[in-house]
Amino acid sequence: MKPKEKESPRNEFRTSKVTKHPVHIYAKVGDEFKHIGITHSKVTRGIRNIKMVKNPNPKDNETTYFRPKTEGHKTSKYGAKKKEWKLHMDDDKEMKKYRK
């Protein structure tokens, strides 16, 4: 039986090479990142997204939403860190409800 790998917390934004959308990475487990997707759409695949208090991209004033779903992929499926992006404290509190 394989031992459970330790989850290390993260707080960073990258682009998913799978979805081509920005994502908020909140944890790393082994060689995978866990993330929540970021979008400008109110609805994704029939599921209502959650409006964010503040767009994490300082160069974008458009309303932004996060998907109420956790996903994960190998670390190689993500682009470079978006260093200037920041998560608003209230958005972080709301996202925590959806992290698994």
ZAMARGU-4260 file (C-alpha; in steps of 0.2 Angstrom, whole numbers, plus 5000, padded with zeros to 4 digits):
<rodrens>
0) 5000/5000/5000 | 5007/5017/4995 | 5009/5030/5009 | 4998/5045/5008 | 5008/5060/5001
5) 5009/5076/5011 | 5000/5091/5005 | 5010/5107/5005 | 5000/5123/5004 | 5002/5135/4990
10) 4995/5152/4985 | 4999/5156/4967 | 4992/5158/4950 | 4997/5150/4934 | 4989/5146/4917
15) 4983/5128/4915 | 4989/5120/4899 | 4974/5109/4899 | 4960/5122/4900 | 4970/5137/4894
20) 4963/5147/4908 | 4971/5155/4924 | 4970/5144/4940 | 4973/5147/4958 | 4984/5134/4965
25) 4981/5131/4983 | 4991/5115/4986 | 5004/5103/4980 | 5003/5084/4983 | 5018/5074/4976
30) 5020/5079/4958 | 5002/5087/4956 | 4995/5104/4960 | 4977/5106/4966 | 4968/5121/4959
35) 4952/5131/4957 | 4949/5138/4939 | 4947/5157/4936 | 4935/5163/4922 | 4925/5178/4916
40) 4910/5167/4913 | 4895/5167/4925 | 4892/5149/4920 | 4904/5135/4915 | 4897/5118/4908
45) 4880/5122/4916 | 4887/5126/4933 | 4886/5143/4940 | 4902/5151/4945 | 4906/5161/4960
50) 4909/5180/4958 | 4925/5186/4965 | 4927/5202/4976 | 4942/5207/4966 | 4950/5202/4950
55) 4967/5194/4954 | 4974/5201/4938 | 4979/5219/4942 | 4979/5223/4923 | 4961/5217/4921
60) 4946/5226/4928 | 4933/5214/4921 | 4922/5204/4933 | 4930/5188/4937 | 4923/5171/4944
65) 4930/5156/4951 | 4923/5138/4948 | 4916/5129/4963 | 4926/5114/4959 | 4943/5108/4964
70) 4954/5100/4950 | 4972/5094/4949 | 4985/5089/4936 | 5003/5085/4936 | 5014/5100/4939
75) 5020/5100/4920 | 5003/5104/4915 | 5005/5122/4921 | 5013/5138/4915 | 5025/5149/4924
80) 5019/5158/4940 | 5009/5175/4937 | 5019/5185/4950 | 5009/5201/4950 | 4992/5192/4953
85) 4985/5192/4971 | 4970/5184/4979 | 4959/5195/4989 | 4957/5190/5007 | 4938/5188/5005
90) 4940/5178/4989 | 4952/5166/4998 | 4939/5163/5012 | 4926/5159/5000 | 4937/5147/4990
95) 4942/5138/5005 | 4924/5131/5006 | 4926/5122/4989 | 4944/5115/4992 | 4945/5096/4993
</rodrens>
